[in-house]
């Protein structure tokens, strides 16, 4: 997939971060130009929503677009397997939101809200029984 033409309108120079909701608007516009049903944007820069210091990602719930950031998912020291696992968990989590799933109280479910990277590391890459049931419904 090609990169977004210009994401600068989502940049907040005071915070040094990109407003993820504005990126979702750009992705929705871009989605109309390609033959796909859902779109996940993957950004290397830091994301935020008002009221929070940062977010790992955001999605329309339900909807057709989501965005994640790899910026805070990189472990130190470098560990490619851990990095891949974190990216996968955040991607599945945000795609779950596009399918209508809300945050889950089960700390091991991929739909559990990650307040910090430890939450992401603790949860699995899979939906819990209740979230799987909600997806089927």
C-alpha beads as a LAMMPS data file, in Angstrom:
LAMMPS data file: protein, C-alpha beads

137 atoms
136 bonds

1 atom types
1 bond types

-500.0 500.0 xlo xhi
-500.0 500.0 ylo yhi
-500.0 500.0 zlo zhi

Masses

1 110.0

Atoms # bond

1 1 1 0.000 0.000 0.000
2 1 1 1.276 3.468 -0.749
3 1 1 1.857 6.061 1.987
4 1 1 -0.657 8.786 2.744
5 1 1 0.035 11.837 0.597
6 1 1 0.418 14.297 3.480
7 1 1 -0.222 13.723 7.162
8 1 1 1.141 17.117 8.229
9 1 1 -2.332 18.476 9.018
10 1 1 -2.504 15.958 11.876
11 1 1 0.788 17.138 13.394
12 1 1 0.765 19.157 16.616
13 1 1 4.100 20.989 16.791
14 1 1 3.565 21.967 20.444
15 1 1 3.255 18.306 21.482
16 1 1 5.576 16.894 18.817
17 1 1 2.952 14.227 18.128
18 1 1 0.279 13.420 15.559
19 1 1 -3.412 13.608 16.445
20 1 1 -4.608 10.081 15.701
21 1 1 -8.250 11.068 15.115
22 1 1 -7.160 13.444 12.353
23 1 1 -5.165 10.594 10.825
24 1 1 -8.335 8.481 10.827
25 1 1 -10.055 11.195 8.773
26 1 1 -7.184 11.073 6.265
27 1 1 -7.392 7.284 6.137
28 1 1 -11.147 7.449 5.504
29 1 1 -10.545 9.760 2.541
30 1 1 -7.803 7.461 1.264
31 1 1 -10.009 4.380 1.728
32 1 1 -12.443 5.753 -0.866
33 1 1 -9.686 5.580 -3.500
34 1 1 -8.669 1.932 -3.051
35 1 1 -10.553 -1.363 -3.477
36 1 1 -10.407 -2.549 0.148
37 1 1 -12.940 -2.825 2.952
38 1 1 -10.714 -1.939 5.918
39 1 1 -7.512 0.003 6.298
40 1 1 -4.897 -0.057 9.035
41 1 1 -2.393 2.778 9.025
42 1 1 0.976 1.997 10.582
43 1 1 2.978 5.027 11.682
44 1 1 6.514 5.312 13.023
45 1 1 5.697 8.591 14.782
46 1 1 4.052 9.205 18.161
47 1 1 0.245 9.508 18.392
48 1 1 -2.088 11.209 20.838
49 1 1 -5.724 12.028 21.463
50 1 1 -6.755 15.021 23.572
51 1 1 -6.749 14.164 27.261
52 1 1 -4.053 11.500 26.947
53 1 1 -0.269 11.760 26.802
54 1 1 -0.115 9.218 23.974
55 1 1 -1.980 6.309 22.393
56 1 1 -0.662 3.140 20.810
57 1 1 -3.478 3.407 18.263
58 1 1 -7.023 4.446 17.529
59 1 1 -9.879 3.125 15.404
60 1 1 -13.401 3.898 14.346
61 1 1 -15.640 1.657 16.423
62 1 1 -17.285 0.274 14.430
63 1 1 -15.792 1.477 11.196
64 1 1 -13.332 0.791 8.454
65 1 1 -10.125 2.576 9.484
66 1 1 -7.588 2.279 12.272
67 1 1 -4.083 3.521 12.941
68 1 1 -1.294 2.259 15.181
69 1 1 2.072 3.712 16.067
70 1 1 5.238 1.649 16.387
71 1 1 7.007 4.509 18.191
72 1 1 6.416 3.298 21.762
73 1 1 6.385 -0.402 20.912
74 1 1 10.136 -0.714 20.304
75 1 1 11.858 -2.454 23.201
76 1 1 15.276 -1.537 24.519
77 1 1 17.506 -3.357 24.053
78 1 1 16.331 -4.240 20.556
79 1 1 14.299 -7.465 20.483
80 1 1 12.665 -8.137 17.100
81 1 1 10.367 -10.886 18.360
82 1 1 8.988 -8.728 21.187
83 1 1 8.581 -5.793 18.786
84 1 1 6.664 -7.972 16.273
85 1 1 4.417 -9.323 19.055
86 1 1 3.609 -5.808 20.270
87 1 1 2.828 -4.563 16.763
88 1 1 0.620 -7.608 16.110
89 1 1 -1.294 -7.118 19.376
90 1 1 -1.950 -3.438 18.709
91 1 1 -2.956 -4.119 15.088
92 1 1 -5.397 -6.894 16.077
93 1 1 -6.740 -4.694 18.901
94 1 1 -7.507 -1.759 16.590
95 1 1 -8.962 -3.984 13.847
96 1 1 -11.152 -5.488 16.591
97 1 1 -12.507 -2.006 17.247
98 1 1 -13.350 -1.553 13.549
99 1 1 -15.398 -4.745 13.873
100 1 1 -17.327 -3.187 16.779
101 1 1 -15.510 -4.689 19.768
102 1 1 -15.085 -2.510 22.850
103 1 1 -12.344 -2.716 25.479
104 1 1 -12.425 -5.975 27.408
105 1 1 -11.943 -6.388 31.181
106 1 1 -9.972 -9.632 30.638
107 1 1 -6.320 -8.557 31.018
108 1 1 -5.177 -11.413 28.754
109 1 1 -7.559 -10.554 25.900
110 1 1 -6.131 -8.625 22.970
111 1 1 -9.044 -6.164 23.368
112 1 1 -7.938 -5.142 26.875
113 1 1 -6.971 -1.453 26.986
114 1 1 -3.209 -0.904 27.167
115 1 1 -2.458 2.030 29.436
116 1 1 1.259 1.244 29.266
117 1 1 3.534 -1.172 27.428
118 1 1 3.345 -3.691 30.286
119 1 1 -0.378 -4.112 29.546
120 1 1 0.440 -4.831 25.904
121 1 1 3.117 -7.348 26.864
122 1 1 0.765 -9.132 29.291
123 1 1 -2.133 -9.661 26.908
124 1 1 -2.258 -12.278 24.188
125 1 1 -2.688 -11.829 20.438
126 1 1 -6.101 -13.513 20.581
127 1 1 -9.654 -12.532 21.475
128 1 1 -11.064 -14.011 24.682
129 1 1 -14.126 -16.268 24.615
130 1 1 -16.519 -13.349 25.203
131 1 1 -14.985 -11.175 22.461
132 1 1 -15.009 -14.119 20.016
133 1 1 -18.694 -14.585 20.853
134 1 1 -19.359 -10.867 20.257
135 1 1 -17.617 -11.109 16.875
136 1 1 -19.841 -14.022 15.816
137 1 1 -23.006 -12.166 16.861

Bonds

1 1 1 2
2 1 2 3
3 1 3 4
4 1 4 5
5 1 5 6
6 1 6 7
7 1 7 8
8 1 8 9
9 1 9 10
10 1 10 11
11 1 11 12
12 1 12 13
13 1 13 14
14 1 14 15
15 1 15 16
16 1 16 17
17 1 17 18
18 1 18 19
19 1 19 20
20 1 20 21
21 1 21 22
22 1 22 23
23 1 23 24
24 1 24 25
25 1 25 26
26 1 26 27
27 1 27 28
28 1 28 29
29 1 29 30
30 1 30 31
31 1 31 32
32 1 32 33
33 1 33 34
34 1 34 35
35 1 35 36
36 1 36 37
37 1 37 38
38 1 38 39
39 1 39 40
40 1 40 41
41 1 41 42
42 1 42 43
43 1 43 44
44 1 44 45
45 1 45 46
46 1 46 47
47 1 47 48
48 1 48 49
49 1 49 50
50 1 50 51
51 1 51 52
52 1 52 53
53 1 53 54
54 1 54 55
55 1 55 56
56 1 56 57
57 1 57 58
58 1 58 59
59 1 59 60
60 1 60 61
61 1 61 62
62 1 62 63
63 1 63 64
64 1 64 65
65 1 65 66
66 1 66 67
67 1 67 68
68 1 68 69
69 1 69 70
70 1 70 71
71 1 71 72
72 1 72 73
73 1 73 74
74 1 74 75
75 1 75 76
76 1 76 77
77 1 77 78
78 1 78 79
79 1 79 80
80 1 80 81
81 1 81 82
82 1 82 83
83 1 83 84
84 1 84 85
85 1 85 86
86 1 86 87
87 1 87 88
88 1 88 89
89 1 89 90
90 1 90 91
91 1 91 92
92 1 92 93
93 1 93 94
94 1 94 95
95 1 95 96
96 1 96 97
97 1 97 98
98 1 98 99
99 1 99 100
100 1 100 101
101 1 101 102
102 1 102 103
103 1 103 104
104 1 104 105
105 1 105 106
106 1 106 107
107 1 107 108
108 1 108 109
109 1 109 110
110 1 110 111
111 1 111 112
112 1 112 113
113 1 113 114
114 1 114 115
115 1 115 116
116 1 116 117
117 1 117 118
118 1 118 119
119 1 119 120
120 1 120 121
121 1 121 122
122 1 122 123
123 1 123 124
124 1 124 125
125 1 125 126
126 1 126 127
127 1 127 128
128 1 128 129
129 1 129 130
130 1 130 131
131 1 131 132
132 1 132 133
133 1 133 134
134 1 134 135
135 1 135 136
136 1 136 137
